Amino acid sequence: MKIEDSFTINASQGDVWMAITDPDIVTPCVPGCQNVQVLGPNTYSANIKVKIGPINANFRLNVEVTRETPPVEVHSTTRGEEGSKASVLQAKSLVRLKQVDANTTEVYYCSEVNIIGRLGKFGFGIMKKKAKTLGDEFAEAFRKTVELTPEPAR
């Protein structure tokens, strides 16, 4: 399933880059994200709780940043499972930043997500709608966090 969308944020591309690559800033913006641990310079683990239809799922995920091109894009791979492998998730993702003007940045994201198991049985429409909702919640939280953060002293 391909998930892609974009949103704008009132901040420079450099400031958005600093925020999007900082787990301490991004983690609270991800709906249901808990217990993030830095495993290495480009590897993280996290728990994500999500409700899809009547199912409450708790995924244990590992995220690896596979390529960065500062301050333009980040590629990552995510793998994980829910419970005792009731559902397995794999995703390849891209986040790309584009400077719109001095104080506005577009954040584009695209993920190719595969879910097998009990959550994989849900229809494409339900999964796509849930992904859109989660993406919108992230965008709003991230926008508020970055736009309210004072600029670092230069």
C-alpha positions in Angstrom: 0.0 0.0 0.0 1.4 3.4 -1.0 0.9 6.3 1.4 1.9 9.7 0.3 1.0 13.3 1.2 2.5 16.6 2.0 2.0 19.6 4.2 3.6 23.0 4.7 5.2 24.4 7.8 6.1 28.0 8.7 9.8 27.4 9.3 13.0 27.4 7.2 14.1 24.2 5.5 17.1 24.1 7.8 15.0 24.3 10.9 12.6 21.7 9.6 15.5 19.4 8.8 16.9 19.8 12.3 13.5 18.9 13.8 12.6 16.0 11.4 15.9 14.3 12.1 15.7 14.7 15.9 14.0 11.7 17.6 13.3 13.9 20.7 11.2 16.3 18.5 9.6 13.8 16.1 8.6 11.1 18.6 5.9 13.1 20.5 4.4 14.0 17.2 3.9 10.4 16.0 0.4 9.3 17.1 0.6 6.3 19.5 4.5 6.3 19.6 6.1 5.3 22.9 9.3 4.0 24.3 11.7 5.1 21.6 15.2 3.9 22.0 18.3 4.9 20.0 20.0 1.7 19.1 22.8 3.2 17.0 23.6 6.3 15.0 20.9 5.5 12.4 18.8 2.8 14.1 15.8 3.2 16.5 13.2 1.0 18.2 9.8 2.1 19.2 6.3 0.9 20.2 3.4 2.2 18.3 -0.2 1.8 19.5 -2.9 2.1 16.9 -6.6 1.3 16.6 -7.9 0.1 13.3 -11.5 -0.8 13.2 -12.3 -3.0 16.2 -8.6 -4.0 16.7 -6.2 -2.3 19.1 -2.7 -3.1 17.9 0.7 -2.5 19.6 3.6 -2.8 17.2 7.3 -3.2 18.2 9.2 -1.5 15.4 12.8 -1.1 14.3 13.5 1.9 12.1 16.8 2.3 10.2 17.7 5.5 8.4 19.2 4.1 5.2 20.2 7.4 3.5 20.2 11.1 4.2 20.8 14.0 1.9 20.8 17.1 4.3 18.7 19.2 4.3 16.6 17.7 1.6 15.6 14.1 2.2 15.7 11.1 4.5 15.1 7.4 3.5 14.3 4.8 6.0 13.2 1.2 6.4 10.8 0.1 9.2 10.2 -3.5 10.3 8.2 -4.9 13.2 5.4 -7.0 14.5 2.4 -6.9 16.6 1.9 -9.2 19.6 3.2 -12.7 18.9 3.4 -12.0 15.1 -0.4 -11.4 14.8 0.6 -8.8 12.2 3.9 -8.0 10.6 4.7 -4.6 9.1 7.4 -3.6 6.6 7.8 -0.1 5.1 10.2 1.8 3.0 9.8 5.5 3.5 11.0 8.9 2.1 10.6 12.3 3.6 11.6 15.2 1.3 11.8 18.9 2.3 11.4 21.7 -0.2 11.9 25.4 0.6 8.9 27.3 -0.6 10.1 30.7 0.6 12.5 31.9 3.4 9.9 31.0 6.1 7.9 28.1 4.6 8.9 24.5 3.9 6.9 21.8 2.2 7.2 18.3 3.9 6.5 15.5 1.4 6.3 11.9 2.7 5.9 8.6 0.9 5.8 5.1 2.3 5.4 1.7 0.6 3.8 -0.3 3.5 3.1 -4.0 3.6 1.1 -5.5 6.5 0.4 -9.2 6.7 -1.5 -11.0 9.4 -4.7 -10.0 11.2 -4.4 -6.3 10.2 -3.6 -7.2 6.6 -7.1 -8.6 6.3 -8.6 -5.2 6.5 -9.6 -3.7 3.2 -7.4 -1.3 1.3 -9.9 1.6 1.9 -9.9 1.2 5.7 -6.1 1.0 5.9 -5.7 4.0 3.5 -8.2 6.1 5.5 -6.4 5.3 8.8 -3.0 6.1 7.3 -4.4 9.5 6.1 -5.8 10.2 9.6 -2.5 9.3 11.3 -0.5 11.4 8.7 -2.8 14.4 9.4 -2.4 14.1 13.1 1.4 13.9 12.8 1.5 16.9 10.5 -0.6 19.0 12.9 1.5 18.0 15.9 4.8 18.5 14.1 3.8 21.9 12.7 2.8 23.1 16.2 6.0 21.8 17.7 8.3 23.3 15.1 6.5 26.6 14.7 6.4 27.2 18.5 10.1 26.3 19.0 12.2 29.4 19.2 14.9 29.7 16.6 18.4 28.6 17.8 20.9 31.4 18.4 23.1 31.8 15.4 
